[in-house]
C-alpha cells in the first residue's frame, strides 16, 4: 500500500482523528506539558499543509475584494472584543473567564481554520485568506482592545508577538506556495486526499500540547473545569452560529463555512507568549477547554456548514462578499 493510500484513511476519518487528539491531551498530561514548547513549530506546520493544499491562486483569488475581507477581519477582531468588554463591564463580570473570552475575540483566526473548513467539505481558500489578513493586522487591532482592558498589560508585547507570528506565517505559506508553483502545480485527487490526511494528523498532535491544564483539572477542580468548558462552548459555538446566520443572508454560500468557522475559532494561544505570566496562568484552563469546541466543530456543527451544491462545487475562484 502506498503512502498516499495510507494517508487517505485519516482524511476519510478526520473527525475521529481530531477527537483522538483531544482524548490524548487529557489522558497524557505529561506529554501535553512537554509538547507546549513546540506549539509554534506545530502551528507553522499546519499552516504549511493548508497553504500547500490550497495553492497561491485560490489563496489570493479574492484579494481584488480586499475591502470586504478587511471589513470582516475588523468586525471579528475589533468590534467583537470591544463589545465583549462593554457587555462584561455592564454586567460587572470580571476574572479569568471574562478575560479569556475577550482575548479569544481579539485574536486572529487559528492557523488550522482552513483545515477545519476542509473537514466540513467546504473550500478552505477564504479561511486561509482571512487567517493571513487577520494576523497581518493583529498588531493594530489589539491596540484598542488592550487600551480598554488595562488588566491585560502592555500592548507592545502582543504587537511584538504578532509580528513574530506573521513572520512564521509568511515563511510557511511562502514555502508552500513555491512548492505548489514549481513542483506540484496540479495535484491529483489522491495527492489532495493525502494532504488532508496529513492535516488531520497534524491537528490532532497540536491539540495535545494545548490541553496541558485540562487533565489535572479533571482530578483537582472539576467544578472550575465545567465552568471553563461551558464558557468555551458558549463563546466558540455562539459566535459561529451567529456568524453563519448573518452570512447566509449577506454572502455567497461558499463563504458561510470558512467565515463562520473563523468567527469562533481564534488563535488565543498566541497570547501565551506575549502576556505576563500573572495574566496567562489563570487562562490556561480556559485555553485548554477552548480546544474542545474548536476540534469538535466539524462533528457538532457539521450540519451548519453543508458543502456547496454540486453545480457550484467548482466555484472557488474570486468572489465578492455582498
N, C-alpha and C positions, 0 to 999 in steps of 0.2 A: 504494500500500500504506500502511495506517495505521501510526501509531507503535506501537499495541498489537500489530499483526501482526508488525512488525519485532522487537519485544522478545520475542515468543513464541519466536523462534529460539534465543536464548541460554538461555531457560528449558528448552527441549527438549534442549539440548546443554550443560547447566550443568556437567557433569563435565569436558567438554573445555575449557570456558572457564576453569575453575579451573587445569587443567594448563597452559594457555597463560599464565596469570598467573605460575605458578611458573617456567616457562621464561624469561619476560621478565625476571623478577627476577634470574635467574642470568646471562643474556646481556647485561643492561644495568646493570652495577653503578653507573655514574654516575647514571642515572635513579633507581635504588633508593636511593642515598645522599641524593639531593635530596628524595625523597618521604618520608624518615623523619621530617622535621619536621612532616608533615601527618598522621601516623598517628592522632592523637587525633580530628581532624575526620573522617577517613575512617571510623574506627570508630563515631563518633556517627551518621554517615550510614547505616552498616549496621544499626545498632540502629533507626533511624527506619523504614527499609524493613521490617524484620522486624516491628516493632510495628504498622505500618500494615497489613501483610498479616494479622496475627493478630486485631487489634482488642481492645478492652478486655474484652469479655465473655469471650472464651476465655482471654485473658491472666490474668485474675483469677478464672477459673472454679473453681479448686481451692483458693482461699485459705481456705475453710472447713476444709480439712485442712492448715492451716499447720504443725501439729506434725510431720507426716510429711515435708513439704518441708524444714523446718528440720533435721530429723534427717539427711536425705540430704546437705544442704549441710555440716553439721558433720562427717559422716564423710569427705566429699570434701576439705574444706579444713583440717581439724584432724587427724583420725585418720590419714589417709594420709601427710601430710608428716611427722608425728611418727614414724610407723612407718618411713618412709624414713630419717629422721635416726638412729633406733636401729639399723636394719639396716646402714647405711653405717658407723656408728661401730663396730659389732661387727666388720665386715669390714675396718676400717682404710682405707676408701676415702674420700679427700677430693679437693679440687680443683674445677675449673670444672664438670665434668660432673655430679658429685655435687651441687654447689650448684644447678646448673640444674634437675636433677630434683626437688630439694626445693622450689624456687621454683615449678616447674610444678605440683606437687601442692598447694601452698599457695594458688595463685591462684584467683580467681573464674572461672567459665566465660567463654569468649570471647563477644564480642558477636555473632559470626557463628554461634553454635551453633544458633539457630533456622533460619538459612539452610541450614546443613549438614543439618539434620533434614528440611527440605523436599526437598532433593536425594535423600534416600533414600525419598521418598514417604510420610513419616510426619507426624503432627501436630506443628507446632513450638511450640504453646502451652506444654506442660510445660517445654520448654527455655528459653523466654522467662521463665517464672516463676522457675525456678531460677537463671537468669542474673541477674535483678534482685535476688532474695533473696541470692544468694551475694555479689554486690557490696556490698549493703547491710550485711552482717555482716562483710565483709572487714577493716574497721578493728579488729574484735575478734578474729577468727580468726588474724590474723597475729601477735598478741602472743605466744602460747606457742611458735610456730614460731621467731620471732626470738629469743626468750629462750633457746631450746635451741640456736640457731645464731648465736653472737656474731660469727662472721666476716661475717655479712650486714650488720652495722652496727645503728644505732638503728632501732627500730620506728616511732618518731614520724614519720619522713619518709614511710614507707609508708602510715601511717594518713592523713596529710595528702593523699597522692596518691590513696588510695582514696576520700577524701571528694570530691576534685575529679571523679573518675570517676563517682561516684554522682550528682553534680550534672549531669554530661553525660548520663548515662542517664535521669535524671528529666526533663531538658529534652527530649531526643529522643523518649522514649516518650510523654511528656505531649503534645507537639505532634502526634504520630502518632495518639494516641487521640482528641484533639479533632477532627482531620480525619475519622477514622472515625465519630465520634459525630454530627457535624453535616453533613458534606459527602459522605461515602462510606459510608453505613450498611450497604448490602448490595451490595458489589462483585460484578460479574458474573464468571463463569469466565474471560472474556477479560481482565478487569482483574487478576484474581489471577495469571494467566499472565504478564501484562506486569510485575507486581511481582516475580515470580520471575526474570524475565529481567534486570531492573534489579539484583536482589540478586546474581545470578551475576556480572554485570559489575563491580559494586562490590567483591565479594570478590576478584576477580582483580586489581583495581587495588590494593587494600590489601596483598596479599601481596608486591607488587613492593617496597614500602617496607621490608618486614621481612626481605628477602633480601640486604641490603647487604653482609654479610660472607661470603656463600657463594661468589659469583663469584670474588673474589680467592683464596679458599682452594683452589679447584679448581686454580689455577695454582701457588700458592706452597706449600701444605701439604696435599696430597691425603690423607695418612695421618690427619692430625687431622680432616679433613672426614669421612672414612669412619667414624672412631670416634664423632664427634659425631652423625652421621646414624644410626648403629646405636643409640646411646643414646636418641635422639629417637623412633625407631620402637618400641624396646622399652618406653619409658615411656608413649607415647601409645597404641599399639595394645594393649599388655599390659593397661593399665587399662580400656580399652574392652571387651576380650574378657572380662576378669574380671567387670566390672560387668554386662555383658549376660547372662552365665551366671547370676549371682546374681539379677538382676531377673526372668528368665524363671520363676524358682521363687517369687518373692515379690511380684510386682507384675502388674497387668493388662498385656496386650500393648502397649497404646498408649503405655506409659511406657518400654518397653525401649529403643527407638531414641533418644528425646531424652535420657534419663538416662544411657544408655550412651555416647552421643557426648560429653556433658558431662564424663563421668569422665576422658576422656583429652585433651580439648581445652580448655585453660585460657589465661587472659589473662596469660601471663607477661610480655608486652611492657609491662604496667603498671609493672613494677618498674624498667624502664629510666629512668623519670623520677623515681624515688624513692631509689634506692640510689646510693652513691658510685661515681664513675667507675672507681675501682680494683677494685670488685666487678663492675660491669656489663661492662667492656671484655672480660674473658675469656669472658663469657657470650654475646657477640654471635653467635659461630659456632653455638653450640647453639640459640639462639633462631631463627636463620635456618633451620637444619636442621629444627627443630621444626615449621616451617610445611609441610614436605613431607608427613609423615603426616597432618597436620591437613587439608590440602587434598585429599589422596588418600583420605580416609575414605570418601566416597560411592562411590568406584571400587573400592577394595581390600576394604572391609568392607561393601559393599552387601548381600551375602548374609546378613550377621549381623543386618541390620535389615530384614527383609521388611515391606512395608506391611501394615496390618491386613486381615483377611479382608473381602470385600465387604459381608457383612452387618453388620460393625462399623465400616465406613469412616466413618460419620457420628457415631461415638461419641467425641466430642472434648470433651464437657462435663465438669462436675465429677466427679471420681473419687477413690477412696481408695486410697492405696498400702498394700497388705497382702499 
